Protein backbone atom coordinates (compact mmCIF):
# COMPACT_ATOMS: atom_id res chain seq x y z
CA UNK A 1 0.00 0.00 0.00
CA UNK A 2 1.33 3.45 -0.90
CA UNK A 3 1.01 6.58 1.22
CA UNK A 4 -1.18 8.13 -1.49
CA UNK A 5 -4.76 7.00 -0.94
CA UNK A 6 -6.66 10.27 -1.53
CA UNK A 7 -5.66 12.32 -4.56
CA UNK A 8 -6.97 15.82 -5.26
CA UNK A 9 -7.00 17.14 -8.83
CA UNK A 10 -7.97 20.82 -8.97
CA UNK A 11 -8.94 21.61 -12.55
CA UNK A 12 -9.65 24.64 -14.70
CA UNK A 13 -10.54 22.34 -17.64
CA UNK A 14 -7.57 23.57 -19.72
CA UNK A 15 -5.27 21.21 -21.64
CA UNK A 16 -2.73 21.25 -18.81
CA UNK A 17 -5.47 20.16 -16.40
CA UNK A 18 -6.22 17.24 -18.73
CA UNK A 19 -2.60 16.13 -18.30
CA UNK A 20 -3.00 16.31 -14.52
CA UNK A 21 -6.21 14.26 -14.72
CA UNK A 22 -4.49 11.56 -16.75
CA UNK A 23 -1.47 11.53 -14.43
CA UNK A 24 -3.72 11.26 -11.37
CA UNK A 25 -5.52 8.31 -12.97
CA UNK A 26 -2.16 6.57 -13.46
CA UNK A 27 -1.22 7.20 -9.82
CA UNK A 28 -4.62 6.04 -8.60
CA UNK A 29 -4.37 2.84 -10.65
CA UNK A 30 -0.97 1.97 -9.25
CA UNK A 31 -1.76 2.99 -5.66
CA UNK A 32 -5.36 1.88 -5.40
CA UNK A 33 -6.23 5.46 -4.48
CA UNK A 34 -9.44 7.43 -4.91
CA UNK A 35 -9.56 10.77 -6.73
CA UNK A 36 -11.40 13.97 -5.93
CA UNK A 37 -11.69 16.25 -8.95
CA UNK A 38 -12.39 19.87 -7.98
CA UNK A 39 -13.19 23.03 -9.90
CA UNK A 40 -13.22 26.39 -8.15
CA UNK A 41 -15.70 28.95 -9.42
CA UNK A 42 -14.38 32.44 -8.76
CA UNK A 43 -15.31 36.06 -9.65
CA UNK A 44 -16.94 37.24 -12.85
CA UNK A 45 -20.28 38.55 -14.00
CA UNK A 46 -23.38 37.04 -12.39
CA UNK A 47 -25.20 36.20 -15.62
CA UNK A 48 -25.85 33.47 -16.70
CA UNK A 49 -24.92 31.64 -13.51
CA UNK A 50 -27.10 28.59 -14.12
CA UNK A 51 -25.48 27.68 -17.43
CA UNK A 52 -21.98 28.16 -15.99
CA UNK A 53 -22.78 25.87 -13.08
CA UNK A 54 -24.21 23.31 -15.47
CA UNK A 55 -21.12 23.48 -17.70
CA UNK A 56 -18.68 23.00 -14.80
CA UNK A 57 -20.83 20.22 -13.35
CA UNK A 58 -20.93 18.37 -16.68
CA UNK A 59 -17.15 18.65 -17.13
CA UNK A 60 -16.48 17.35 -13.61
CA UNK A 61 -18.89 14.47 -14.17
CA UNK A 62 -16.95 13.57 -17.34
CA UNK A 63 -13.72 13.41 -15.31
CA UNK A 64 -15.36 11.23 -12.65
CA UNK A 65 -16.70 8.94 -15.40
CA UNK A 66 -13.23 8.70 -17.00
CA UNK A 67 -11.78 7.55 -13.68
CA UNK A 68 -14.66 5.11 -13.15
CA UNK A 69 -13.94 3.54 -16.56
CA UNK A 70 -10.58 2.50 -15.12
CA UNK A 71 -12.13 1.15 -11.92
CA UNK A 72 -11.11 4.12 -9.80
CA UNK A 73 -13.36 5.50 -7.09
CA UNK A 74 -13.79 9.21 -7.78
CA UNK A 75 -15.93 12.19 -6.89
CA UNK A 76 -16.34 15.71 -8.20
CA UNK A 77 -16.55 18.95 -6.27
CA UNK A 78 -17.65 22.40 -7.37
CA UNK A 79 -16.08 24.90 -4.99
CA UNK A 80 -16.92 28.59 -4.74
CA UNK A 81 -14.64 31.42 -3.64
CA UNK A 82 -10.91 32.07 -3.64
CA UNK A 83 -9.16 29.27 -5.56
CA UNK A 84 -6.13 28.96 -3.28
CA UNK A 85 -8.17 28.96 -0.08
CA UNK A 86 -10.69 26.51 -1.57
CA UNK A 87 -7.99 24.05 -2.63
CA UNK A 88 -6.13 24.23 0.69
CA UNK A 89 -9.38 23.79 2.65
CA UNK A 90 -10.31 20.77 0.52
CA UNK A 91 -6.91 19.18 1.19
CA UNK A 92 -7.62 19.30 4.93
CA UNK A 93 -11.34 18.52 4.85
CA UNK A 94 -10.96 15.49 2.55
CA UNK A 95 -7.72 14.21 4.12
CA UNK A 96 -5.93 14.48 0.79
CA UNK A 97 -2.38 13.10 0.72
CA UNK A 98 -1.38 14.02 -2.87
CA UNK A 99 -2.38 16.94 -5.09
CA UNK A 100 -1.92 16.71 -8.87
CA UNK A 101 -2.20 20.02 -10.76
CA UNK A 102 -1.65 21.11 -14.35
CA UNK A 103 0.85 23.88 -15.08
CA UNK A 104 1.16 26.24 -17.96
CA UNK A 105 4.93 25.70 -17.96
CA UNK A 106 5.55 28.76 -20.09
CA UNK A 107 3.41 27.42 -22.99
CA UNK A 108 1.74 30.65 -24.08
CA UNK A 109 2.34 32.43 -20.85
CA UNK A 110 5.83 33.88 -21.08
CA UNK A 111 7.36 34.29 -17.67
CA UNK A 112 4.82 32.05 -15.94
CA UNK A 113 6.40 28.81 -14.88
CA UNK A 114 3.65 27.36 -12.74
CA UNK A 115 0.86 29.90 -12.50
CA UNK A 116 -0.06 31.85 -9.40
CA UNK A 117 -2.61 29.37 -8.01
CA UNK A 118 -0.37 26.33 -8.53
CA UNK A 119 2.65 28.14 -7.14
CA UNK A 120 0.77 29.19 -4.01
CA UNK A 121 -0.64 25.68 -3.46
CA UNK A 122 2.88 24.22 -3.84
CA UNK A 123 4.14 26.67 -1.21
CA UNK A 124 1.34 26.29 1.31
CA UNK A 125 0.04 22.73 1.03
CA UNK A 126 1.09 20.34 3.77
CA UNK A 127 1.06 17.41 1.35
CA UNK A 128 3.06 16.69 -1.83
CA UNK A 129 1.96 18.56 -4.95
CA UNK A 130 2.76 16.94 -8.29
CA UNK A 131 2.63 19.28 -11.28
CA UNK A 132 2.11 18.25 -14.90
CA UNK A 133 2.50 20.23 -18.12
CA UNK A 134 0.51 19.62 -21.29
CA UNK A 135 3.55 17.72 -22.64
CA UNK A 136 3.10 14.85 -20.16
CA UNK A 137 2.05 11.58 -21.80
CA UNK A 138 1.09 9.35 -18.86
CA UNK A 139 -0.42 6.66 -21.09
CA UNK A 140 3.00 5.12 -21.72
CA UNK A 141 3.22 4.19 -18.03
CA UNK A 142 0.10 2.06 -18.27
CA UNK A 143 1.55 -0.47 -20.69
CA UNK A 144 0.38 -1.45 -24.15
CA UNK A 145 -2.67 -3.41 -23.05
CA UNK A 146 -4.28 -0.56 -21.08
CA UNK A 147 -7.19 1.38 -22.48
CA UNK A 148 -6.36 4.95 -23.54
CA UNK A 149 -7.12 7.64 -20.98
CA UNK A 150 -9.91 9.52 -22.74
CA UNK A 151 -10.25 12.77 -20.87
CA UNK A 152 -10.91 15.86 -22.95
CA UNK A 153 -12.50 18.92 -21.43
CA UNK A 154 -12.73 22.61 -22.11
CA UNK A 155 -12.52 25.75 -19.99
CA UNK A 156 -15.49 26.59 -17.77
CA UNK A 157 -16.53 30.23 -17.41
CA UNK A 158 -15.89 32.08 -14.19
CA UNK A 159 -18.75 32.58 -11.75
CA UNK A 160 -19.44 35.32 -9.22
CA UNK A 161 -17.43 35.30 -6.00
CA UNK A 162 -18.93 33.88 -2.86
CA UNK A 163 -18.06 32.18 0.36
CA UNK A 164 -16.33 28.86 0.11
CA UNK A 165 -18.99 26.26 -0.49
CA UNK A 166 -18.99 22.87 -2.14
CA UNK A 167 -21.46 21.05 -4.28
CA UNK A 168 -20.64 17.37 -4.27
CA UNK A 169 -22.17 14.52 -6.20
CA UNK A 170 -21.93 10.83 -5.35
CA UNK A 171 -18.61 9.10 -5.93
CA UNK A 172 -18.36 6.60 -8.75
CA UNK A 173 -17.97 2.90 -7.88
CA UNK A 174 -19.24 3.08 -4.30
Protein Blocks (a to p, Z undefined) as FASTA:
>chain_A
ZZblbccdddehiaklmmmmmmmmmmmmmnopacdddddddeddfbdfklmmmmmmmmmm
mmmmmmmmnopacdddddedjfklmmmmmmmmnopabdcdddeklmmmghianopklmmm
mmmpcbdcddddfkbcfklmnojkbccdddddddddddddddddddddddehZZ
